[in-house]
Structure formats: structure tokens, C-alpha cells
Amino acid sequence: MSQAIIGRWGKNLAVRVPSAVADAAGLNEGEKVEVDLIGPDIVIRRPSALARQRQAEQAAAEITAESERYTLGEVSTRELREEGVPTSTPVSMRLPDNDLAIIDRAADLQGRSRTDFVRDAAVRAAEEVLLEQRVVRMSPEDFEAFKDAISTPGKPVPEMVERLRRRAPWDRD
């Protein structure tokens, strides 16, 4: 998290955005942003339509790239798309008002629609589950090398040993 100092610009107050944050967000000088007060927090973001368009384009590119890595048996999702098979299906669910309020606030903070936010969260959770269950295939020789590598004790790193021997700042007298 970066910190900034509030300054004065004419009759208004101004926040100078650290260059690392501006670069990571892709902000440019002169670009218009929205400033909102959400609860006690001041939120600065791109205008919603532009932010959603950029995020949708980025998400579409990421989803396309990801989906092309997975196969459904012998057929990839790319092949299904090329054959005209629909690769998009509506999903409906009932959520308690409290859950919906949390989702809406988080989506709004990111300048995203509820649908985009929920889809992204669901896909990430699904990918995590799939990656946890992923089967790794290797030859018997590679498996033996793998077993040897994980059963061999690690070598101490002098810098880490020295760091761990230091007293913690809160333990000092």
C-alpha cells in the first residue's frame, strides 16, 4: 500500500498519486477519474464505463487464453467455438441480501459489474480446485529424481540463518 500527502491546488485539495501506483493502474496525466466517498473511504477510480470496458477486454483476453489451455476430452474449447458450439451459458442463483451487498460494494470498488465480478470469483475458485486436483504424469526415472529432491534436506542459506538469529525488534530491551 502506498501513502500520499494531501496538498492544495487552488481552492481544492489534491492527492499526488505515486508513480508506481499510476503505472500499475495505467493512469495518464490529464485522464479523468471519479472520486467517491464510500463509507469513511475516499475512492479514486476511472469512470465506470471506461473501467468496465478495459476490464472486460482484459478479462476476455485472459479467459480466452485460459480456456484454450483446457480440453474437454479430445476436443478443446477453441475447437468448440470454431464449430459454432455455444461456450457461454447463463447461471442463476439466489443470494442473501447481505452477501449481495458485499459483492456489489466490492464490484463497485473495482469498477466492475456484479456479473463480471461474480464470474471472475467463481472461475478463480474453480481453477484453484482444478489445480489442486491436477494429475502430474512423469516417467519412473523422473519420479525417482523427484523423490530424491524432496527427501534431501535443504542446505542452509547463510543470510537466512543470520536473519533468524537476530532478535525481533519487539523483543529488544
ChimeraX attribute file (.defattr): number of C-alpha atoms within 10 A of each C-alpha:
attribute: neighborCount
match mode: 1-to-1
recipient: residues
	/A:1	3
	/A:2	7
	/A:3	9
	/A:4	10
	/A:5	9
	/A:6	10
	/A:7	11
	/A:8	9
	/A:9	9
	/A:10	7
	/A:11	6
	/A:12	7
	/A:13	9
	/A:14	13
	/A:15	13
	/A:16	11
	/A:17	14
	/A:18	12
	/A:19	10
	/A:20	10
	/A:21	12
	/A:22	13
	/A:23	11
	/A:24	8
	/A:25	11
	/A:26	8
	/A:27	16
	/A:28	9
	/A:29	6
	/A:30	6
	/A:31	8
	/A:32	11
	/A:33	15
	/A:34	10
	/A:35	12
	/A:36	12
	/A:37	9
	/A:38	11
	/A:39	7
	/A:40	6
	/A:41	8
	/A:42	9
	/A:43	14
	/A:44	13
	/A:45	17
	/A:46	18
	/A:47	14
	/A:48	17
	/A:49	12
	/A:50	12
	/A:51	16
	/A:52	18
	/A:53	13
	/A:54	15
	/A:55	16
	/A:56	15
	/A:57	12
	/A:58	12
	/A:59	15
	/A:60	12
	/A:61	12
	/A:62	11
	/A:63	13
	/A:64	13
	/A:65	12
	/A:66	12
	/A:67	14
	/A:68	12
	/A:69	10
	/A:70	12
	/A:71	12
	/A:72	8
	/A:73	6
	/A:74	6
	/A:75	10
	/A:76	15
	/A:77	19
	/A:78	17
	/A:79	13
	/A:80	13
	/A:81	12
	/A:82	10
	/A:83	9
	/A:84	8
	/A:85	11
	/A:86	10
	/A:87	10
	/A:88	7
	/A:89	6
	/A:90	4
	/A:91	7
	/A:92	6
	/A:93	4
	/A:94	6
	/A:95	9
	/A:96	7
	/A:97	9
	/A:98	9
	/A:99	9
	/A:100	13
	/A:101	12
	/A:102	11
	/A:103	17
	/A:104	18
	/A:105	14
	/A:106	15
	/A:107	17
	/A:108	16
	/A:109	15
	/A:110	17
	/A:111	21
	/A:112	22
	/A:113	18
	/A:114	16
	/A:115	13
	/A:116	15
	/A:117	17
	/A:118	15
	/A:119	13
	/A:120	14
	/A:121	12
	/A:122	12
	/A:123	12
	/A:124	12
	/A:125	12
	/A:126	12
	/A:127	13
	/A:128	12
	/A:129	11
	/A:130	11
	/A:131	10
	/A:132	9
	/A:133	9
	/A:134	9
	/A:135	8
	/A:136	5
	/A:137	8
	/A:138	10
	/A:139	8
	/A:140	9
	/A:141	9
	/A:142	11
	/A:143	12
	/A:144	11
	/A:145	12
	/A:146	12
	/A:147	11
	/A:148	11
	/A:149	11
	/A:150	9
	/A:151	9
	/A:152	8
	/A:153	8
	/A:154	8
	/A:155	6
	/A:156	8
	/A:157	8
	/A:158	9
	/A:159	8
	/A:160	9
	/A:161	10
	/A:162	9
	/A:163	10
	/A:164	10
	/A:165	8
	/A:166	8
	/A:167	9
	/A:168	9
	/A:169	7
	/A:170	6
	/A:171	6
	/A:172	6
	/A:173	4
